[in-house]
Amino acid sequence: DVIVSNCVINLSPDKPAVLREALRLLRPGGELYFSDIYASRRVPLELHSHQELWGECISGALYWNDFLALAKSAGFHDPRLVTSAFIDVNEDKLRALVAPIEFFSATFRLFKLPEAAGAEEAEQGGLEGDRWEDYGLAVMYCGTVPGAENVFVLDSEHLFHAGKIVPVSGNTYNILKHSRLGSYFRFHGGFERHFGVFEGRGIKMPFSRSKGRRTKTSTCC
């Protein structure tokens, strides 16, 4: 059900293979829960052979956006950030080598759920990539996770108070329902109606509502 890792994936020379193998080992709905070091930009190749930087888990750190792409490519369609913290490179000589790159410790949850191309497949438990779509769904946390009787934290954007019904996107609904977490929640709604982008994700419809050129005979461009 769960693979747990603490700051070792960045030491692997073949990180895509690690993620693919983790996906293979997990049962459907399983989770890779892990902490690692990430960089604000790509670490130059010449630093990869620096033994001290490698031993400090610095030179092997993935650029965060590359990690998200690798995770999705491996089959983890909607990576969820749980926590993150800035890492200060204390030694002056090492700081000079890596500057101006910044490094962060971060914990992610990656769930093994199928990819969905739309509402029909999402209704079967699939994830619509990393897009959060609004189907009018909601969940209620039952307060039954040991040690988290009052509040359960799924990720950095989802905190559930016991007994409170909370609107969620289709992806979050499926992550909760079709993983080991399903027995701790009650689920409301279905995928029959789509209401657009789920509000609060920071992603908005890209089109302007200002009036443009219109014709009397056609709605075409």
C-alpha positions as CSV (number, residue, x, y, z in Angstrom):
1,D,0.0,0.0,0.0
2,V,2.8,2.4,0.9
3,I,6.5,2.9,0.0
4,V,8.3,5.3,2.3
5,S,11.6,6.9,1.4
6,N,13.7,9.5,3.2
7,C,16.3,11.5,1.2
8,V,17.8,8.7,-0.9
9,I,16.2,9.0,-4.3
10,N,18.4,12.0,-5.2
11,L,21.5,9.7,-4.6
12,S,20.3,7.4,-7.4
13,P,22.0,8.0,-10.8
14,D,18.8,6.8,-12.5
15,K,15.9,8.6,-10.8
16,P,13.3,7.8,-13.6
17,A,14.0,4.1,-13.1
18,V,13.4,4.4,-9.3
19,L,10.0,6.1,-9.9
20,R,9.0,3.5,-12.5
21,E,9.9,0.6,-10.2
22,A,8.1,2.2,-7.3
23,L,5.0,2.4,-9.4
24,R,5.4,-1.2,-10.5
25,L,5.6,-2.4,-6.9
26,L,2.6,-0.5,-5.6
27,R,-0.8,-2.0,-5.8
28,P,-3.6,0.2,-7.4
29,G,-4.3,3.1,-5.1
30,G,-0.9,2.7,-3.4
31,E,1.3,5.6,-2.4
32,L,4.9,6.6,-2.6
33,Y,5.4,8.9,0.4
34,F,8.9,10.4,0.5
35,S,11.2,13.3,1.4
36,D,14.0,14.5,-0.7
37,I,16.1,17.5,-1.7
38,Y,15.2,19.7,-4.7
39,A,16.8,22.6,-6.5
40,S,15.5,25.9,-7.8
41,R,17.2,25.3,-11.1
42,R,19.1,22.5,-12.8
43,V,22.4,21.6,-11.1
44,P,25.3,21.8,-13.6
45,L,26.7,18.4,-14.6
46,E,30.2,19.3,-13.5
47,L,29.0,19.4,-9.9
48,H,27.6,15.9,-10.0
49,S,31.1,14.4,-9.6
50,H,31.8,16.6,-6.5
51,Q,32.0,14.0,-3.7
52,E,31.2,16.3,-0.9
53,L,28.2,17.9,-2.6
54,W,27.0,14.5,-3.6
55,G,27.4,13.2,0.0
56,E,25.4,16.2,1.3
57,C,22.5,15.3,-1.2
58,I,23.1,18.6,-2.9
59,S,24.6,17.9,-6.3
60,G,22.1,15.0,-7.0
61,A,19.1,17.2,-6.3
62,L,16.6,17.4,-9.1
63,Y,15.3,20.7,-10.4
64,W,11.7,20.7,-8.9
65,N,10.0,21.1,-12.3
66,D,12.0,18.2,-13.8
67,F,10.9,16.1,-10.9
68,L,7.3,16.8,-11.5
69,A,7.7,15.9,-15.2
70,L,9.5,12.6,-14.3
71,A,6.8,11.7,-11.8
72,K,4.0,12.2,-14.3
73,S,6.0,10.4,-17.0
74,A,6.4,7.4,-14.6
75,G,2.7,7.2,-14.1
76,F,2.1,9.3,-11.0
77,H,-0.3,11.8,-12.6
78,D,-1.0,14.3,-9.8
79,P,2.1,14.7,-7.4
80,R,1.1,16.2,-4.1
81,L,3.5,18.4,-2.1
82,V,3.0,17.9,1.7
83,T,5.7,20.0,3.3
84,S,8.8,22.0,2.2
85,A,11.6,24.0,3.8
86,F,14.5,26.0,2.6
87,I,18.0,24.5,3.1
88,D,20.9,26.7,3.9
89,V,24.2,25.5,2.5
90,N,26.3,26.4,5.5
91,E,29.9,26.0,4.3
92,D,31.2,29.0,2.4
93,K,33.1,26.9,-0.1
94,L,30.1,24.8,-1.0
95,R,27.8,27.8,-1.1
96,A,30.1,29.4,-3.6
97,L,30.1,26.3,-5.8
98,V,26.3,26.0,-6.1
99,A,25.3,29.7,-6.0
100,P,22.8,31.0,-7.1
101,I,20.9,27.7,-6.9
102,E,18.6,27.4,-3.9
103,F,17.8,24.0,-2.3
104,F,14.7,22.8,-0.5
105,S,13.7,19.8,1.5
106,A,10.3,18.6,0.4
107,T,7.9,15.7,1.1
108,F,5.6,14.5,-1.7
109,R,2.8,12.0,-1.9
110,L,2.6,10.1,-5.3
111,F,-0.5,7.9,-5.8
112,K,-0.8,5.0,-8.2
113,L,-4.1,5.7,-9.9
114,P,-4.9,5.5,-13.7
115,E,-5.0,8.5,-16.0
116,A,-8.4,9.8,-17.0
117,A,-9.1,11.5,-20.2
118,G,-12.4,13.0,-19.0
119,A,-15.4,12.6,-16.6
120,E,-16.2,9.0,-17.6
121,E,-12.8,7.7,-16.8
122,A,-12.5,10.0,-13.7
123,E,-15.7,8.4,-12.4
124,Q,-13.9,5.1,-12.5
125,G,-11.2,6.4,-10.2
126,G,-8.8,8.0,-12.7
127,L,-6.8,11.3,-12.4
128,E,-7.1,14.0,-15.0
129,G,-3.4,14.7,-15.1
130,D,-2.6,17.4,-12.6
131,R,-5.8,19.3,-13.6
132,W,-8.2,20.0,-10.8
133,E,-11.7,19.9,-12.2
134,D,-14.9,20.8,-10.4
135,Y,-17.7,18.2,-10.4
136,G,-19.5,19.5,-7.3
137,L,-17.9,16.8,-5.2
138,A,-17.3,16.9,-1.4
139,V,-15.8,14.7,1.3
140,M,-16.1,14.5,5.1
141,Y,-13.2,13.3,7.2
142,C,-14.5,10.8,9.9
143,G,-11.6,11.5,12.4
144,T,-10.5,7.9,12.4
145,V,-6.9,8.0,11.4
146,P,-4.9,7.1,14.6
147,G,-3.1,10.2,15.9
148,A,-5.1,12.5,13.7
149,E,-8.5,12.3,15.3
150,N,-9.3,16.0,14.9
151,V,-7.5,17.1,11.7
152,F,-6.0,15.1,8.7
153,V,-3.5,16.7,6.4
154,L,-3.4,15.2,2.9
155,D,-1.0,17.8,1.4
156,S,-0.1,21.4,1.6
157,E,-3.4,22.5,0.1
158,H,-5.8,20.1,1.9
159,L,-6.5,20.0,5.6
160,F,-9.6,18.2,6.7
161,H,-11.3,18.8,10.0
162,A,-13.3,15.8,11.4
163,G,-17.0,16.0,10.7
164,K,-16.7,18.9,8.3
165,I,-17.9,18.5,4.7
166,V,-15.4,20.0,2.3
167,P,-15.7,20.6,-1.5
168,V,-12.9,18.9,-3.5
169,S,-11.7,18.5,-7.0
170,G,-12.3,15.3,-9.0
171,N,-8.6,14.3,-8.5
172,T,-8.6,14.9,-4.7
173,Y,-11.9,13.0,-4.5
174,N,-10.4,10.0,-6.3
175,I,-7.1,10.1,-4.4
176,L,-9.0,9.8,-1.1
177,K,-11.6,7.3,-2.3
178,H,-9.4,4.9,-4.2
179,S,-6.4,4.7,-1.9
180,R,-5.9,3.3,1.6
181,L,-7.4,6.6,2.9
182,G,-10.9,5.7,1.6
183,S,-12.1,4.1,4.8
184,Y,-11.5,7.4,6.7
185,F,-13.8,9.5,4.6
186,R,-17.4,9.8,3.5
187,F,-18.0,10.8,-0.1
188,H,-20.7,13.0,-1.6
189,G,-21.7,13.6,-5.2
190,G,-20.8,12.2,-8.6
191,F,-19.2,13.1,-11.9
192,E,-22.4,13.7,-13.9
193,R,-22.0,17.5,-14.1
194,H,-18.9,19.5,-14.8
195,F,-18.5,23.1,-13.5
196,G,-15.1,24.0,-14.9
197,V,-11.8,24.5,-13.1
198,F,-11.9,23.9,-9.4
199,E,-11.6,27.2,-7.6
200,G,-8.7,27.9,-5.3
201,R,-6.0,26.0,-7.3
202,G,-4.5,29.2,-8.7
203,I,-5.4,28.2,-12.3
204,K,-8.0,30.2,-14.1
205,M,-9.7,30.2,-17.5
206,P,-7.1,32.0,-19.7
207,F,-9.7,33.9,-21.8
208,S,-10.7,37.5,-21.4
209,R,-14.3,38.4,-20.8
210,S,-13.9,41.7,-22.5
211,K,-16.0,42.2,-25.6
212,G,-14.2,41.7,-28.9
213,R,-15.3,41.9,-32.5
214,R,-18.6,40.2,-33.3
215,T,-20.6,39.6,-36.4
216,K,-24.3,39.2,-36.9
217,T,-24.0,36.1,-38.9
218,S,-21.4,33.9,-37.2
219,T,-19.7,33.2,-33.9
220,C,-16.5,32.2,-35.7
221,C,-13.2,34.1,-35.5
